[in-house]
Amino acid sequence: MIFAITHPRNGSFKTTTAVNIAANLGIYEKKTLLVDVAGGDASTLLGCERSLPGITNIYRGGERIVDYVVPTRSPGVDLLPFGTGSFGFGMFWESLLEELQSEPYTYIVLDVNLNQYPPLGARYWNWMFFLNHRSPFQVEDARAVESMAHLVSSVADLSFRVINMGEHAPALEGLDIFETSLPIDSSIRRYTTPVANSQITSHLSRSFTQLTNEILTLS
C-alpha cells in the first residue's frame, strides 16, 4: 500500500505524522519505506544525515531509485531521503515510484509537500491522508484540501481520508475522517525521534498507535 501524508502549508506536522506512522508500522513488523518529498526533516527524525543523497539527486534515466534507500534507527523502517539536488524530475517525481512496486515493502509512506511537488497522476498511490486542524488559515486550508482532492481524483483512482488534530478541527466537505484524533500542543515539536520508539507511554504515542491500527484496516 502507498499512501501520502500532506497538508497545504509547511509547519503543519506532516513530517512528524508521517515519521510516527511509519515507525508504528515498523513496530507491527510491516516492512515500511518512508519517502521524503517534503524537504529533509524526516531524515533527522529517523536518525539519518540530512545531507544524504536522495530522490532529488536522480536526474538521468537508468538510475535506480532503490540505490538511494537507507536503513534507519527505527526498526522495520527504511528511508528514501529528500536529497541535496534541485529535483530535476519536478512534477514527474511520482513516476519514480514505479520502481518501488517490486521492492519488499508492505507500506510506502510519502511525506509530501503537494504545493511544491504535486503529483502528475498519483497512479501508484492508494490513499491520500490530509492533516486538518484549527489555524488562522483554516478556511484557506480547507479550500486547498478540497481542491486538491478534486484535482487528484479526476486523474487517479485513489481514496482520501482526513486526520484531525486537536480540538474543534474544521469540517472538510466530502472527505471521510479517521476516528482517532491526534493531540496538538507545543510538545509535539519537542520530539526529535519517533514517539513510538522513545515516549511509548505518552498520549501522543498512544494516539499514533490507535491511528496506525486504523490504517492497518484499510485496503
Secondary structure, 3 states (H helix, E strand, C coil): CEEEEECCCCCCCHHHHHHHHHHHHHHCCCCEEEEEECCCHHHHHCCCCCCCCCHHHCCCCCCCHHHHCEECCCCCEEEECCCCCCCCCHHHHHHHHHHHHHCCCCEEEEEECCCCCCCCCCCCCCEEEEEECCCCCHHHHHHHHHHHHHHHHCCCCCEEEEEEECCCCCCCCCCEECCCCECCCHHHHCCCCCHHHHCCCCHHHHHHHHHHHHHHCCC
